[in-house]
C-alpha cells in the first residue's frame, strides 16, 4: 500500500514537472501566435510617393521674397552712396549696374558733387518674375517714381546659381509716354524665352542686332521700319551732332555701337509678345585732325580720364541698357523701346 502511494506520488511529481515544461514551451508559442496575429491585423501602409512635378514651374520669387531682395540691395547701395565707395557693391551689384555705379562715384568725386549717382528707388510698383527651374534667373522690377520726379526705373535682378545672392544686374529709365506690356501675375510667373524664340516679329537676339544696325545707319538701315521712333535714339543722335559741331574746327567725332555679349533677358507677355532687355556698348571717338590743335575735356570726362587735355584722341565707353516690347508675329505692330540707360563707364584721352 505504501509502495502504491509512493508510486502515485512519484508519477504526480513527474506530471507536475512535465506540466511546467509544457507551460514554458507554450509561452513562446503563445507569444509568437500573438505577434503573428498583430502583424496579420496591421493595416496596409501606402507606398511613399514624390510630389508631382507641376506642368508649369512656379515663379522663382514671391512678392515677399522680391521685397526682401530689394531691401538688401537698397542697404548696400545706401552705404556705397554715402561713402562714394564701390568696395562692397559687388555683394549686391553685378554686370552693367556695378560698372555704372562705380563710374558714377568717380564722377561725383571728380566734379565736386555736380554729377551725383542715379537715384534708384527700391520699391516696386510691378514685378515680372519668371517660371523657370534653371539658372541664371532674372526678375524685372518696375519701381515707383524717384523723389526727384524722374521717370520710374526698370530694374533687372539676377541670380547666377542656386546658392548665389540675387544682385542688381542693370537698370533703365522708362521713356516718356510708353506703356509697359501686360504680363502674368507675379504669383503665376512669366515664361522666360530663348534668344532665338519663335512666334515674334523678330527673335529677341535679332531685335537687338537690328536695333544696333538702326543706331549705326539711321533711316538707311534695312531694319528702320521694324521699330517705332523713340526718344533714346533721338537723344543719341542729338548729342553726337552737338559734339561734332563743337569739335568741327579741330577734329572729328563718331559713335559706334555693338551688342554686349551675354547681356540679354527675354520674358513672354500676356499677348504672346516679349519683353526684352539687352546690353549695348557705345563708343564715342573724337580725333584731332588739325596739326598742332588740341581740345579740353569737360569736368565729367576729365574725372574719368584723369586728365583734361586731348592732343590726339578721346574714347568714351558707354554702357547702355535698353528694354524693348516685341509684338507677336502677325500682329502688324512694330517693336517699341520702353526704357533705356546711357552711362559713361570709362574715358581714355591721349
Buried (B, 14 or more C-beta within 10 A) or exposed (E): EEEEEEEEEEEEEEEEEEEEEEEEEEEEEEEEEEEEEEEEEEEEEEEEEEEEEEEEBBBBBBBEBBBEBBEBBBEBBEEBBEEBEBEEBEEBBBBBBBBBBBBBBBBBEBBEEEBBBBEBBBEBEBBBBBBBEEEEBBBBBBBEBBEEEEBBBBBBBBBBEEEEBBBBBBBBBBBEEBEBBEBBEBEEBBBBBEBEBEBBBBBBBBBBBBBBBBBEEEEEBEBBEBBBEBBBBEEBEEBBEEBBEEBEEBBBBEBEBBBBEEBBBBBBBEBEBBBBBBBBBBEBBBBBEEEEEEBEBEEBBBBBBEBBEBEEBBBBBBBBBBBBBBBBEEEEBBBBBBBBBBBBBBBBBE
